[in-house]
Amino acid sequence: MSKKSTYDPDEEALIQWCIEVEGLLVAGGATRQQAQEYIEEEAEWFTDMYYEGLSAEEAAQQAFE
């Protein structure tokens, strides 16, 4: 039996976007743990970037700056 998601479609899209950003941060040299912690610590900033329409690549680039 599959478990239904408790997130609405916008939240699911944001989570998926953050997973993409995480992968890009790891590809750029961060450990997975470092990337996850950074995204958690800067959740509001990443959420703002998501709703401003930045791609995961653009968000990762800003994170490296």
N, CA and C atoms as a LAMMPS dump frame, in Angstrom:
ITEM: TIMESTEP
0
ITEM: NUMBER OF ATOMS
195
ITEM: BOX BOUNDS ff ff ff
-5.0000000000000000e+02 5.0000000000000000e+02
-5.0000000000000000e+02 5.0000000000000000e+02
-5.0000000000000000e+02 5.0000000000000000e+02
ITEM: ATOMS id mol type element x y z
1 1 1 N 0.844 -1.171 0
2 1 2 C 0 0 0
3 1 3 C 0.897 1.244 0
4 2 1 N 0.661 2.114 -0.931
5 2 2 C 1.493 3.31 -1.004
6 2 3 C 0.983 4.38 -0.051
7 3 1 N 1.926 5.128 0.465
8 3 2 C 1.594 6.187 1.413
9 3 3 C 1.339 7.476 0.634
10 4 1 N 0.224 8.125 0.897
11 4 2 C -0.09 9.376 0.218
12 4 3 C 0.735 10.505 0.806
13 5 1 N 1.139 11.406 -0.056
14 5 2 C 1.913 12.563 0.373
15 5 3 C 1.024 13.508 1.172
16 6 1 N 1.613 14.116 2.19
17 6 2 C 0.864 15.084 2.985
18 6 3 C 1.176 16.506 2.533
19 7 1 N 1.962 16.634 1.456
20 7 2 C 2.325 17.947 0.944
21 7 3 C 1.422 18.323 -0.221
22 8 1 N 1.185 19.644 -0.335
23 8 2 C 0.437 20.076 -1.501
24 8 3 C 1.399 20.134 -2.692
25 9 1 N 0.879 20.277 -3.898
26 9 2 C 1.742 20.263 -5.086
27 9 3 C 2.839 21.333 -5.064
28 10 1 N 2.562 22.51 -4.532
29 10 2 C 3.591 23.556 -4.456
30 10 3 C 4.726 23.137 -3.535
31 11 1 N 4.372 22.551 -2.394
32 11 2 C 5.401 22.095 -1.453
33 11 3 C 6.226 20.964 -2.053
34 12 1 N 5.576 20.057 -2.754
35 12 2 C 6.291 18.958 -3.388
36 12 3 C 7.262 19.492 -4.436
37 13 1 N 6.836 20.478 -5.209
38 13 2 C 7.705 21.068 -6.229
39 13 3 C 8.9 21.763 -5.577
40 14 1 N 8.673 22.473 -4.491
41 14 2 C 9.761 23.138 -3.77
42 14 3 C 10.754 22.114 -3.227
43 15 1 N 10.255 21.04 -2.653
44 15 2 C 11.129 19.996 -2.123
45 15 3 C 11.963 19.383 -3.247
46 16 1 N 11.342 19.1 -4.366
47 16 2 C 12.063 18.527 -5.505
48 16 3 C 13.138 19.5 -5.994
49 17 1 N 12.821 20.776 -6.036
50 17 2 C 13.772 21.814 -6.449
51 17 3 C 14.958 21.844 -5.489
52 18 1 N 14.685 21.758 -4.191
53 18 2 C 15.763 21.751 -3.19
54 18 3 C 16.648 20.518 -3.342
55 19 1 N 16.056 19.395 -3.694
56 19 2 C 16.837 18.177 -3.929
57 19 3 C 17.777 18.393 -5.12
58 20 1 N 17.286 19.074 -6.149
59 20 2 C 18.133 19.39 -7.298
60 20 3 C 19.269 20.32 -6.889
61 21 1 N 18.959 21.341 -6.099
62 21 2 C 19.991 22.265 -5.618
63 21 3 C 21.02 21.494 -4.804
64 22 1 N 20.554 20.629 -3.933
65 22 2 C 21.46 19.82 -3.116
66 22 3 C 22.427 19.04 -3.999
67 23 1 N 21.918 18.409 -5.024
68 23 2 C 22.768 17.647 -5.942
69 23 3 C 23.813 18.521 -6.611
70 24 1 N 23.429 19.727 -6.962
71 24 2 C 24.369 20.65 -7.592
72 24 3 C 25.429 21.13 -6.61
73 25 1 N 25.039 21.344 -5.363
74 25 2 C 26.012 21.739 -4.348
75 25 3 C 27.027 20.617 -4.119
76 26 1 N 26.536 19.39 -4.109
77 26 2 C 27.421 18.236 -3.941
78 26 3 C 28.352 18.122 -5.152
79 27 1 N 27.814 18.315 -6.331
80 27 2 C 28.64 18.264 -7.541
81 27 3 C 29.701 19.362 -7.528
82 28 1 N 29.402 20.452 -6.842
83 28 2 C 30.336 21.564 -6.748
84 28 3 C 31.361 21.418 -5.644
85 29 1 N 31.3 20.336 -4.877
86 29 2 C 32.331 20.086 -3.882
87 29 3 C 31.868 19.944 -2.443
88 30 1 N 30.623 20.242 -2.159
89 30 2 C 30.123 20.077 -0.79
90 30 3 C 29.803 18.606 -0.536
91 31 1 N 29.866 18.202 0.717
92 31 2 C 29.387 16.861 1.044
93 31 3 C 27.858 16.922 1.07
94 32 1 N 27.23 15.776 0.982
95 32 2 C 25.764 15.755 1.03
96 32 3 C 25.278 16.354 2.342
97 33 1 N 25.941 16.03 3.445
98 33 2 C 25.541 16.559 4.743
99 33 3 C 25.694 18.08 4.777
100 34 1 N 26.801 18.598 4.254
101 34 2 C 27.005 20.049 4.215
102 34 3 C 25.912 20.717 3.391
103 35 1 N 25.586 20.138 2.247
104 35 2 C 24.56 20.711 1.368
105 35 3 C 23.204 20.717 2.063
106 36 1 N 22.851 19.606 2.703
107 36 2 C 21.567 19.522 3.39
108 36 3 C 21.487 20.52 4.533
109 37 1 N 22.542 20.603 5.329
110 37 2 C 22.543 21.541 6.452
111 37 3 C 22.439 22.982 5.966
112 38 1 N 23.149 23.296 4.893
113 38 2 C 23.117 24.655 4.364
114 38 3 C 21.72 25.012 3.87
115 39 1 N 21.099 24.099 3.161
116 39 2 C 19.741 24.353 2.664
117 39 3 C 18.775 24.515 3.835
118 40 1 N 18.919 23.696 4.865
119 40 2 C 18.052 23.819 6.042
120 40 3 C 18.266 25.154 6.751
121 41 1 N 19.533 25.55 6.909
122 41 2 C 19.843 26.805 7.595
123 41 3 C 19.355 28.021 6.815
124 42 1 N 19.38 27.915 5.502
125 42 2 C 18.997 29.031 4.632
126 42 3 C 17.666 28.757 3.93
127 43 1 N 16.787 28.027 4.591
128 43 2 C 15.532 27.603 3.971
129 43 3 C 14.712 28.778 3.443
130 44 1 N 14.648 29.853 4.208
131 44 2 C 13.852 31 3.768
132 44 3 C 14.441 31.612 2.491
133 45 1 N 15.756 31.737 2.45
134 45 2 C 16.431 32.303 1.287
135 45 3 C 16.199 31.423 0.056
136 46 1 N 16.343 30.093 0.213
137 46 2 C 16.112 29.189 -0.904
138 46 3 C 14.648 29.203 -1.335
139 47 1 N 13.743 29.281 -0.381
140 47 2 C 12.317 29.353 -0.721
141 47 3 C 12.02 30.613 -1.522
142 48 1 N 12.606 31.728 -1.098
143 48 2 C 12.429 32.977 -1.85
144 48 3 C 12.943 32.831 -3.276
145 49 1 N 14.122 32.239 -3.435
146 49 2 C 14.684 32.056 -4.781
147 49 3 C 13.779 31.178 -5.63
148 50 1 N 13.232 30.137 -5.023
149 50 2 C 12.329 29.251 -5.751
150 50 3 C 11.112 30.027 -6.26
151 51 1 N 10.479 30.794 -5.373
152 51 2 C 9.275 31.52 -5.764
153 51 3 C 9.576 32.714 -6.665
154 52 1 N 10.832 33.162 -6.696
155 52 2 C 11.236 34.21 -7.634
156 52 3 C 11.501 33.624 -9.018
157 53 1 N 11.469 32.316 -9.125
158 53 2 C 11.6 31.661 -10.418
159 53 3 C 13.011 31.26 -10.808
160 54 1 N 13.947 31.292 -9.874
161 54 2 C 15.306 30.876 -10.192
162 54 3 C 15.344 29.368 -10.413
163 55 1 N 16.181 28.97 -11.338
164 55 2 C 16.372 27.536 -11.554
165 55 3 C 17.243 26.99 -10.428
166 56 1 N 17.277 25.684 -10.308
167 56 2 C 18.138 25.057 -9.302
168 56 3 C 19.599 25.424 -9.564
169 57 1 N 19.981 25.495 -10.832
170 57 2 C 21.341 25.852 -11.194
171 57 3 C 21.672 27.28 -10.749
172 58 1 N 20.749 28.197 -10.965
173 58 2 C 20.968 29.589 -10.557
174 58 3 C 21.069 29.711 -9.032
175 59 1 N 20.239 28.965 -8.325
176 59 2 C 20.274 28.994 -6.864
177 59 3 C 21.583 28.433 -6.343
178 60 1 N 22.04 27.335 -6.925
179 60 2 C 23.311 26.747 -6.497
180 60 3 C 24.451 27.718 -6.767
181 61 1 N 24.414 28.377 -7.915
182 61 2 C 25.457 29.34 -8.242
183 61 3 C 25.487 30.462 -7.215
184 62 1 N 24.326 30.975 -6.841
185 62 2 C 24.271 32.025 -5.827
186 62 3 C 24.79 31.528 -4.491
187 63 1 N 24.528 30.285 -4.17
188 63 2 C 25.002 29.724 -2.914
189 63 3 C 26.521 29.649 -2.884
190 64 1 N 27.144 29.431 -4.034
191 64 2 C 28.605 29.353 -4.087
192 64 3 C 29.266 30.723 -4.074
193 65 1 N 28.517 31.772 -4.32
194 65 2 C 29.106 33.121 -4.357
195 65 3 C 29.369 33.671 -2.988
